[in-house]
Amino acid sequence: MIRARDLLLSDEAQVFIEGDLKLTGNLVTDVTDAVHLVVHGEAKVGAWLRPSQRGAVYLPESVPDPIEGDALKEKRVPTLSSSQSWVEHVLSGQRLLRD
């Protein structure tokens, strides 16, 4: 099992989880077409944020649909505008979404 606050996949990450994924925060996939995320067990995430709308992501049906496109632009905090900003926000534990 992997437990974390937030999980950020960027660039060309390849992550295969044989067990469960438990996030108290958000899953962020800001990636290229080369990315793979596969979770074979159960998954619990606060929200799935998908700024790039790319990559091969295979999650259990229990994970809500991603927030992407215009919906994500409306919900993200104003300081998020580039891939580097996503990385900085996640690593420093900053909020990603507005209330």
Residue pairs with C-beta under 8 A, 6 or more apart in sequence:
1 19
1 20
1 21
1 22
1 41
2 17
2 19
2 20
2 21
2 22
3 22
3 23
4 22
4 23
4 24
4 25
5 23
5 24
5 25
5 93
6 23
6 25
6 26
6 27
6 28
6 90
6 93
6 96
7 21
7 23
7 26
7 27
7 28
7 45
8 28
8 30
8 86
8 87
8 90
8 91
9 15
9 27
9 28
9 29
9 30
9 31
9 35
9 37
9 55
10 30
10 31
10 83
10 86
10 87
11 31
11 32
11 35
12 31
12 32
12 34
12 35
13 31
13 35
13 36
13 37
14 34
14 35
14 36
15 36
15 37
15 38
16 36
16 38
16 40
17 38
17 39
17 40
17 41
18 40
18 41
19 40
19 41
20 39
20 41
20 42
20 43
20 44
21 27
21 39
21 41
21 42
21 43
21 44
21 45
22 43
22 44
23 44
23 45
23 46
24 46
25 45
25 46
25 96
26 45
26 46
26 47
26 48
26 49
26 96
26 97
27 45
27 47
27 48
27 49
27 63
28 49
28 50
28 51
28 86
28 90
28 96
29 35
29 37
29 48
29 49
29 50
29 51
29 52
29 55
29 57
29 66
30 50
30 51
30 52
30 83
30 86
31 52
31 54
31 55
32 52
32 54
32 55
33 54
33 55
34 55
35 54
35 55
35 56
35 57
36 55
36 56
36 57
36 58
37 55
37 56
37 57
37 58
37 59
38 58
39 58
39 59
39 60
41 60
42 60
42 62
43 59
43 60
43 62
43 63
44 62
44 63
45 63
45 64
47 64
47 67
47 97
48 59
48 63
48 64
48 65
48 66
48 67
49 66
49 67
49 68
49 72
49 76
49 96
49 97
50 57
50 66
50 67
50 68
50 72
51 68
51 72
51 83
51 86
52 83
53 68
53 69
67 75
75 97
75 98
76 96
76 97
76 98
77 89
77 94
77 95
77 96
77 97
77 98
79 85
79 89
79 94
80 86
80 89
80 96
86 96
88 94
89 95
89 96
90 96
